[in-house]
Amino acid sequence: MKTRRYDLVVLGGGFAGVAAAVQGARDGLRVAILERTTLWGGLATSGLVTIYMPLDNGLGRQVSFGLAEELLYRTLRYGPGTIPAPWINPRFAEGIADLAADNASGRYMTRFAAHACVLAMDEILTEVGADLWVDTLACLPVRDGRRIEAVEVENKSGRTRLEAAFFIDATGDADIAFRAGVPCREHRRRPCLLALLADLDHVKAAAAAEDLTGLFGGGSFGDNEHDVGYDGDCPPLFGGNGREFSRFVLESRRYARGKIAARQRELGEKGRKRHYPALTATLPDIRMTRDIEGVETIEADMKNRRVDTSVGMIADNRQRDAVWEVPYGALVGRDVDNLYVVGRCASATGYAWQVSRLIQAVVVTGQAGAAAAALCIRKGTTAHGIDVRDVQARLEGLGFELHL
């Protein structure tokens, strides 16, 4: 088995993993980032969840900063999307034409095109000099006492051992943390499939407006984020189990097939030509399988409350004046000293998880985890041993605001 050595290995190439890799590389670390598909962005791109949720609290105050803001603009570099004019940051907006939205009272957020976003992520990861591994599956963490010594990965070259001083689990499912023995909570979801629908009415409207932004209609088949929408007989399934994962995928597509066929019949003889799926999500929209039982947890009742160990703030997209401060310990699993868990598998419960899984929120935790890892390496300490005040000072130096 071949062995490669890095300072930091990031497992998972969604928004959380990309943020972690960018920050680690900017901090001077030799970084590898692994993605099991060939597309960066995770559920945002492969799952077609193409809305960058707000950086503001809905009352005119920005609460998420750093890469959470920078990556918002990156998503728009090669595709459509707009931002309410008062929010536009010239530092990141340079070179992006026709950016301002008409609605000056809107929130600091945008929709974007999935595959345009992938191209932009290629660009920023290359710029910072990270070592990029796509079509590579993280398989087995190798522990030595309280540390992960290496992670074995698989791709077309076979199995490779990646050693590092620190690891970041950004898999979305806590796969590496779980296999390393970190206690995790399990969650189940009912079938859901997102799609981009080719529909003649959408095409006509896009042509009339000379704007392809609305060319494809969004289609959601099955349960939405509120566990509403699926009326089949499939029970909630656990995406961390191989058989249940397969059933989730196949039942989601079967359900979508029935809904699409019904719509085609409604449209008559030319229904197949007027309405069909142009693209379906290739990463199933399970949303949540596991999160770690962290040293601290983002709790629902922490809304608008001060957290002394905060490493960033995240806002809800569904309500205004609803902000959570993210505790440092939510990224730290028990019993492993050189691992941070970021993104939607960081420690969060109840409604707070609905907020912590959003794009801007996972970027906040991804960047915070990598900045903390770089500090630990530099100081020769661990995720459990680092002084949280040092992490906070570093993040404030990166432009973060940590408290309301």
N, C-alpha and C positions, 0 to 999 in steps of 0.2 A: 504494500500500500504506500503510495506516495504521500509525503508530508509537506505542508506549507505552513509558514509561520507568519503571523500578523500581530499587531498590537490589539486590534479590535476586529471582531468578526460579527457582522450584522446579519441575522437570519430572518429573511423576509424582506421583499422589495416593495411593499406598499408605501403609503405616504409616511407612516411612522418610521419604517426602515430607511427610506430615502433621506429623511431629515436626520436620522442618526448617522448615516454614512457621511453625509455632507458635513455635519458638525464635527465628527471625528476627524475627517481629513483636514478640515480647516484648523483643527487644533494640533495638526502636525503628526497625527497617528497614521501608521500604515494600516489601511482599512480594506477589508473585503466585504462585499455585500452580495448575498445569495438570494435568488428568486427562482421559485420552482416552475414558473411559467416563463414566457419570453417577454412579458410586459410588466413594466413597473407600474405601481399605483394600486395594486390589490383590488379591493371591492370597488374602488372609485373608477377604475378603468376596465378591468376584466369583468367586474360585476355591474358596470354601467350605472353606478351611483354618482352621477356627474354634476354634483352641486357642492361647491365649496362653501361650507356653512360660516355664519358670521363671526367676525373678529371683534364685534362690538356688543355692548349690553342692551342694545335697542333703545337706549336713552341718549345716544350721542357720545358715549365714551368707548374708546378702543381698549380691549382688555387682553388680547392675544397679540404677541409681537414676535420679533425674530424671524425664523424661517416660516412660521405660520403665515406671516405677511408676505415674505419673499416668494414662497411657493405659490401663493394665490396668483401672483402676476406671472409666474412661470407657466401656469396652466393656460394662460391666454396668449402666449407668444406665437403659437402656430395655429390657433383656431379662434372661434368666436367667443364672445363673452363681454359683459360690461360691468362697470362699477359706478355707483352713484357718485357724481362729480365731487361732492365735498370730501369724500374719503380718499380720492386718488393721491397716492404718494409718488411724487416725481422721482424719488430715488429708485423705485422699482419699475415705474411706468415708461421709462425712456424707450423709445423705439416701438411701442405698441400703439398703433393708430386706432382711432374711432373707439376709444375706451370708455368714454363717459356715458352713463345711462341718463335717460330723460328724468327719471324719478329721483329728485334731489333729496327726498326724505327717506330713502330706502336704507337698508342695513349694509354693512361692509361685507359683502358676499358676492358670489357670481356663479353662474352656470358655465360649464366648459365642455369641450369635445374630448372624449376619452382618448382617442389615438393621437390627437394633437398634443395632449398632455404627456403621453408616453415619449414622444419625440423630445419634448422639453426636458423631461427627466433624464433621458440619455445625455443631453447636453450638460446639465449641471453636474451630474455624477462624473462625467468625463473631465469637466473643467477642474474639479477638485482633486482629481487623480486617484479616486477610489478604484480598487480592483473589482471588476464587475463579472459576476458569475450568473448567467441565466440558464434556464433549463437544468437547474441543479437543485436537488432535493436534500435538505438537511435531515439526516437519519438518526444518528445516535450520539448523544453527548457522553463523553468519557470523563468520569469524575475521579479526582484524587483528593480524598478527604472532603473538605468544604469548598473545594474549587473544581470548576470544569477545566480540565486540562486540554481537551480538544473536542471537536465535533466531526464525526464522520459524515461525508456527503457523497451523493451519487449523481453522476451524469453520464454522458456517452463515453467518457474516458474510463468509467468504472468508479471505484470507491477511492476517495482521497481523505486524508486526515488533515484538518485545519486546526492548528494550535494558535492560541492567542492569550494575551494577558487578561482580556475582558471579552465578554460576549453580550450581545443584545438580542433578546428574543422579540422579534417583531413579526412573528408568524401569523398573528391574529387569532391563533388557537392555543397559544402557550405550549406548543408542541415540545420545544426543547426544555422549557422549565419543567413540564410534566414528566418528561422522560428522565430528567435529572433528579427527580424526586421531590420537587417543590410542590407543596400541597396546593390543590386547585379546586375550584368549584365548577360543576358541570351544568350546562344549560341546553334546553331543547327548543326547537322551532318547528313550525308546520311549514309545508311546502310553499315556495315562492320563486318566481322567475321574472327577472326584468328583461325587457327587449326594446329594441328600436324598430318601429313599425313603418314600413313603406306603405303610404296611403295616398291615393290619388288627390284627395282634398288637401293634404299637407303640401304636396308637390305644387299644386296650382297656387296655393297661398304664398309659398316661398318664391315662385316665379314672379308673381305679381308684385311682391315686395322687393324683388332683386336682392334677397337675403336668404342664404341657405341655412340660417340658424334653425329655422323651424321645419326643415325638410323632412326629418323623421319624427314621428310621434312617439312619445314614451308609452310603453306598455308594461303594466305590472299585473302579474297573474299569480294569485294566491295571497297568502298572508302579508299584510303590510307591517310596519314597525310597531303597530299597536295590537298585533295578533288578531287582526280582523281582515276578512276578505276571502279566505279559503273555505269552501263549503263541501269539500270531499270527505272521505272517511279515513284518511291517513292521520295517525296520531302525531304529536310532536316527536321529533327525532333528534338524536344526539350526533352532531357532525364529527365528533372525535372517534366514532366507531365506524369502521370501514363499510360494513354492511348497511348501517343506517344512513351513512353518507350517500351511498349508491341509491338507496331507496328515495332519499330526499331529491336527488338530481332527477331521477327518472319520473317520479310522481309530479314534480314541478313541471317538467316538459309535457307529460301527458295532460295535465290540467290546462296548460297553455294551449296545447294542440286543440282541445275541445273548444276553448273560447275563440280561437282564431278561425276555426272551421265554421263556427256559428255565425261569426261576423261576415265571412265570405258568402255564406248562404243568404244572409240578409241583403247583400249587394247584388245578388242575382247572377246571371250567366257569366259576367266578367269579374266576379268577385275575387278569383285567384289573382287576377292581374291588377286589381285596384287596391288590394289590402293583403299584406303578407309580412312576416318577420324578416327584416333586412339583417338583423344581428341580434342574437340572444346572448345573455351573460355567459361567459365561459368559466367564471368563478362563481359557484353557487352562492346565492344571497342568504346564507344561513345566518349571517350577522354575528352570532355568538355561539361558541361551543364551550370554551373554558376561559376563566380568568384566574389569576393566582390569588391565594390568600396572602396578601401582602403584609408587611410589617405595619403599614397603615392602609386605610381604605377610603376611597372617595364615596361618601355616603349621601343619600338623598337629602337628609336634614342639614347638610353642610352648606346649602345654598346661601349665598351672601354672608357667609360667616368667615371670620379670619382663621387661617390655619398657620400656625407659627412656622411649620416646616414647608410652606408653599414653595413650589418650583415653577409656578406659572398659573395663569387663570384661563378658564374656558367658559364660553357663554352658551346658553341654550338657544336654539333656533326657533323653538315653538312658542316661547314666551319672552317678554321683555323684562329687564331688571332681574335676571336669573343667572348668576355667575357662581362658579365653583372655583375655589383655590385648590390646586392639586397638591396633596401632601407627598413629600419626597418618598416616604415609605411605601406608597402605592406602586412604585416601580421596583421594589426590592422584595424578592421572594425569601422565604425562610430557609435557612441552612445552607445557602450557596452564596459565597462571598464575592464572586467575580461575574455576576450576571445581573443585568437590568432587563425588566420586562416592560415593554412599551406598547402603545396603541390600544386596540380594543380588548387586549387580554391583560392589561394592567388591572390592579385590584380596584374594583368598583361594584357597587350593589344598587339594586332598585333603579329608580329613575336616573340616578347619577350616572349609571352605565349608559343610558340613552344619550347623555351629553358627552361622556368621555370617549365614545366611539366615533364621533363626528370627525371629519377630515382635519379641521383646524385644531381640534383637541389632540388627535393622535400625533400631529406634527409637534405640538408643544411637548408632549411626553417623549417623543423620539429625540428631539434636540436636547431636552434636559438630561435624558439618560446618557447620551453620548458625551455631553459636557462633563457630567459627573464621572464617567468612566475615564476620561482624559485626566481629570484631577486625581483620581485614585492611582492611576499609573504613575503620574508625576510625583505624587507624595508617597508612593509605596504602601498604600493602605487598601482597604476593602470597601465594598458597597455598604457594609454594616459599620465599618470603622471610621469612615470619612465624617468630618464635621459638616453638618448640613449648612452651617453658616458660610462655609467656604464655597459650597455649591451655589448657594443663593447669590453670593457676591459675584461669582463668575457669570451667572445668568443675567444679573442686573447689568454687568458689563457688556453683555450681548444685546441689551435694549429691553429686556423683560421688565414688566411690572409684576410684582408678586402678590400685592395685597390691594384690596378695594379701598 
